[in-house]
Amino acid sequence: MSELAVDASVAVKWLLPEVHGDAALRVLERHAPLVAPDLLFAEVGNVLWKRARRREASMQEARATLTALVKLPLHVYPSRSLIYLALEIADRAGRSVYDSVYVALAVLRRCQLVTADRRLYDALRRGPFSASLLWVAEVE
């Protein structure tokens, strides 16, 4: 089974009840190798911090959720190795460098990026990076 890159929008749905959560869990259940940039941990951490600030979760729950994330079977790549390609992708696609780091990983690994980020998906699905993109609900 070929590997898949995942972004924070998918990883959050593994850990918290959200729309498309079942679809995100199918990504894990496929038992395909999963890859992600190290940026994923900071982005998921930020989501958890925001929930704690809004009193939707405690900091203890946020830490426990991060622990669960760290234990997931992800092959993690340093953003440093992706940043130049991410900058080029951001410039070509009009997306943030943050989003483009995930796309850069998929391009370099010659796999697809699974995303639940509708804005990212819609912005890239018809351009030169469309072959590197997969909407979370399309994962079988």
C-alpha positions as CSV (number, residue, x, y, z in Angstrom):
1,M,0.0,0.0,0.0
2,S,1.5,3.4,-1.0
3,E,2.2,6.0,1.7
4,L,0.0,9.0,2.4
5,A,1.0,12.4,3.6
6,V,-1.4,13.9,6.2
7,D,-1.9,17.5,7.4
8,A,-3.0,18.8,10.7
9,S,-6.7,19.1,9.6
10,V,-6.7,15.3,9.3
11,A,-4.7,14.6,12.5
12,V,-7.0,16.7,14.6
13,K,-9.9,14.6,13.4
14,W,-8.2,11.4,14.6
15,L,-8.1,12.9,18.1
16,L,-11.2,15.1,18.5
17,P,-14.8,14.7,17.4
18,E,-15.2,16.7,14.2
19,V,-16.9,16.7,10.8
20,H,-15.2,14.1,8.6
21,G,-13.8,12.4,11.7
22,D,-14.9,8.9,10.4
23,A,-13.2,9.6,7.1
24,A,-10.0,10.7,8.8
25,L,-10.0,7.5,10.9
26,R,-10.2,5.5,7.6
27,V,-6.8,6.9,6.8
28,L,-5.4,5.3,9.9
29,E,-7.3,2.1,9.4
30,R,-5.8,1.6,5.9
31,H,-2.5,0.7,7.5
32,A,-0.6,2.6,4.7
33,P,2.6,4.3,5.8
34,L,1.8,7.8,6.9
35,V,4.1,10.8,6.6
36,A,3.9,14.3,7.9
37,P,6.2,17.3,8.4
38,D,7.1,18.2,12.0
39,L,4.9,21.3,11.6
40,L,1.9,19.0,12.2
41,F,2.7,18.8,15.9
42,A,2.8,22.6,16.3
43,E,-0.5,23.0,14.4
44,V,-2.3,20.4,16.3
45,G,-0.9,21.8,19.5
46,N,-2.3,25.2,18.6
47,V,-5.7,23.8,18.0
48,L,-5.6,22.1,21.4
49,W,-4.4,25.3,23.1
50,K,-7.2,27.3,21.5
51,R,-9.8,24.8,22.8
52,A,-8.3,25.1,26.3
53,R,-8.4,28.9,26.1
54,R,-12.1,28.7,25.2
55,R,-12.6,26.3,28.1
56,E,-13.7,23.5,25.7
57,A,-10.9,21.3,27.2
58,S,-8.5,21.5,30.1
59,M,-4.7,21.8,29.6
60,Q,-4.4,18.3,31.1
61,E,-6.8,17.0,28.3
62,A,-4.7,18.9,25.7
63,R,-1.5,17.3,26.9
64,A,-3.1,13.8,26.9
65,T,-4.3,14.4,23.3
66,L,-0.8,15.5,22.3
67,T,0.5,12.3,23.9
68,A,-1.9,10.3,21.8
69,L,-0.8,12.1,18.6
70,V,2.9,11.5,19.3
71,K,2.2,7.8,19.7
72,L,0.5,7.5,16.3
73,P,2.5,5.7,13.5
74,L,3.7,8.8,11.6
75,H,7.0,9.0,9.8
76,V,8.0,12.7,10.5
77,Y,10.1,14.8,8.2
78,P,11.8,18.1,9.3
79,S,10.2,21.2,7.8
80,R,13.8,22.5,7.2
81,S,14.2,19.9,4.4
82,L,10.9,21.0,2.8
83,I,11.0,24.8,3.2
84,Y,12.5,25.8,-0.2
85,L,10.0,23.7,-2.2
86,A,7.2,24.9,0.1
87,L,8.1,28.5,-0.6
88,E,8.0,27.8,-4.4
89,I,4.7,26.0,-4.0
90,A,3.3,28.9,-1.9
91,D,4.3,31.4,-4.6
92,R,2.9,29.3,-7.5
93,A,-0.3,28.4,-5.7
94,G,-1.1,31.5,-3.7
95,R,-1.2,29.4,-0.5
96,S,0.6,29.9,2.8
97,V,4.0,28.4,3.3
98,Y,2.5,26.5,6.3
99,D,0.0,24.8,4.0
100,S,2.7,24.4,1.3
101,V,5.0,22.4,3.6
102,Y,2.5,19.6,3.6
103,V,2.2,19.8,-0.2
104,A,6.0,19.8,-0.6
105,L,6.3,16.6,1.4
106,A,3.7,14.9,-0.8
107,V,5.5,16.1,-3.9
108,L,8.9,15.0,-2.7
109,R,7.6,11.6,-1.4
110,R,5.6,11.1,-4.6
111,C,2.5,10.4,-2.7
112,Q,-0.8,12.2,-2.0
113,L,-1.6,14.6,0.7
114,V,-4.8,13.8,2.5
115,T,-6.5,17.0,3.7
116,A,-9.7,18.1,5.4
117,D,-8.8,21.7,4.8
118,R,-11.5,22.7,2.3
119,R,-9.8,26.0,1.3
120,L,-6.5,24.3,0.6
121,Y,-8.2,21.5,-1.3
122,D,-10.3,23.9,-3.4
123,A,-7.4,26.1,-4.2
124,L,-5.2,23.3,-5.4
125,R,-7.5,20.7,-6.9
126,R,-7.4,22.1,-10.4
127,G,-3.8,23.2,-10.6
128,P,-0.4,21.6,-11.1
129,F,-0.5,20.1,-7.6
130,S,-3.9,18.3,-8.0
131,A,-2.3,14.9,-8.4
132,S,-0.7,15.3,-5.0
133,L,-4.0,16.1,-3.2
134,L,-6.7,13.8,-1.9
135,W,-9.9,15.0,-0.1
136,V,-10.3,13.2,3.2
137,A,-13.8,11.8,2.4
138,E,-12.4,10.2,-0.8
139,V,-10.1,7.9,1.1
140,E,-11.3,4.3,0.8
